[in-house]
């Protein structure tokens, strides 16, 4: 997990971005402030540098993206979201492994992807208003960054060049996923003629 940041308890939720985390635990509110020189911000920027979605961004641009991200941890077996849930954020795996599950025609959940550190999921949710197309469940204790649709739209409005660069990265990722899915599907389809 990321050094210097305590685990967010299961009964907590985050209200803000990376500048200040407001964590509610029952009636108690705990604030974790992340300053520009803070180690957490540096680690997040170092992570973003190595992630293909952000590889065209530089210094201050990465800092702007980092300011709009949320960090949290989930335990093994915990469900991040379910197929059919409203989706409004993309997730980036910092540590751990996430299973992506889809309901089959029999109603059973089938693992369709295993996402280790360095992978993302939920990209479509910041582009459209459709429900989640799959369930995301922690295979191991995991640390994640999220970028909400609202934060992405703020970046797009306030820093259009950064937003366009992120959109191009998401387009590349979705295109690559579609190509892989088409190849797998072709293995199951009988020739037409």
N, C-alpha and C positions, 0 to 999 in steps of 0.2 A: 504494500500500500504506500501511498505518498507520505514521506516523512513529515512530521510536524503538524499533521492534521488528525485530530481524533476521529475515531469511527463515529459516524452518524447513527444514533440508535434507531431501532426498527420503528419506534413510535414517533419519530421526528419527521419534520418536513422543512424544506428550504424555501425561503421567500425571495431571496435576492440572487444576484449573480456573484461573480468572484470577488468583487470589492468587499462585500460583507455578507457572511452567511448568518441568517437568523434561524436558529434551530429551536423549535418548540418541543419541549419534553413535558407533557402534562401541562401544568400551569407555569412552568419555569421557562424563561427564554434565555438562550445562551448565544452570544455573538462571537463569531470568529472573524477577525478582520484580516484581510489579505492586502498588504501594502505593495506598492510598486517594487520595492527591494526585497520582498518576502520570498523565501525559498520555494514556497508552493507555486507562486507565479512563475518563477524561473523554471521549475520542473515542468509545469504545464507548457510553457513556451518551447522547452527542449523536446517535449513530446510532439507538439504540433509541427515542429521543423521536420521530423522524421515521418510524418503522416502524409501519404500521397495527396489527400484532399487539400492540404495546405502548402504543398511543396513550392508553389509559385509565389507565396507571400514572403515578405522580408520583415526584419526587425520590428519597427513600430506597428506594422500591419498585424503581425502575430500578437503583439501586445494588446491591440484593440480586440482581436478575436478572443484572446484569453480573458479579457475583462468581461466578456459576455457569456462565459461558460460557467456551469455549475459542476461541482465535484461531489460525489457521494460514493458510499460503499454498500454492497449488498452481500448477504451471507449465502453460503451454498444452499441450493434448493429454493431460494426466494425468487418469486416471479416479479419481474420488473413491469411487464404489461402483458395483457392477454389479447389474443386474436379477437378483433371486433371492438376493442377499446378505442376511445378517441385518442388520436396521436397528434402530438404537437411538438415533438423534440427528437433530435437525432442523438444517438449515443456513441461514444468512443471508448473502447476498452483500454484502460491504462494498465490493468493487472487482472489476472484471473482468466476465466473462460466462461462464455455465455452460449447456451444452446438456443437455437431458434427452432420452434416447433410449429407444426401445422396440423390441423385436424384432418384426418383421412375420411373417406366416404363411410367408414364403419364407426366413426366418432372417436377413434383412438388418436392420440397425439404422436406424431412422427417427427423425429429430429431431422430437419432439412439442412441445417448448417451448424457448425461448431466454430465459434468465433473467439480466437485467442487475443492476447495483447496485440495492439496495433490495428485492430479491425474496427469497423463501424457497422451500425445497423439503424434502421428507422429513417433512412435518408428521405424516403418519399413523404414522410409526415410533415416536413417543413415546406414541402412544395404543394401538397394538396390537402383537402379536408376530409379525406376518406378514413374510415376506421383502420386500425392496425391489421395488417394482412397475416400476421403470425404472432405467436407468443414468444417472449424472451424470458429465459429462466437461467439463473446462475448455476453453472455446473460446479464451480468452485467459488470460494469467497472472492469477490471481484471489486475493483475500483473503476469508476466510470466518470467521464466528463459528458455533460449534455449541453447541447445548443438548442434552445427553444425556437419555435417559429417566430415569436415576438422579438427575441434577441436578434435572430437572423434578419428579420425585416428592418429592425433598427440599424443594423450594420449596412444593409442595402440602401436605406434612405440617407444615412449620415455619411457613409463611406462607400459610394457606389462601386468604385474600382475593386475594393475588397470583396463586396457582395457578388459582383460579376465573376471574380476569380473563384470564389467558393461555388457559385452556380456551375461554372465550367467543370470544376472538380467533381461535383455531385453528378453531373451529366456523364462524365467519363466513367465513374463508378457504376452508375445504373446501366450504362451501355455495356460495360464489361460483364455485369451480372446477367443481363439479358442474353448476351452471346453464350455464356456458359450454360444458362438454362436451356437455350435453344439446342445446343449441342447434346445435352443430356436427354432432352425430349426426343430428338431425332433417333436416339438409340431404341426408343420404345414404340415408334411409329412404323407401321408396315408400309412398304412402298405402295403408291397409288396405282401405278400402271403395270 
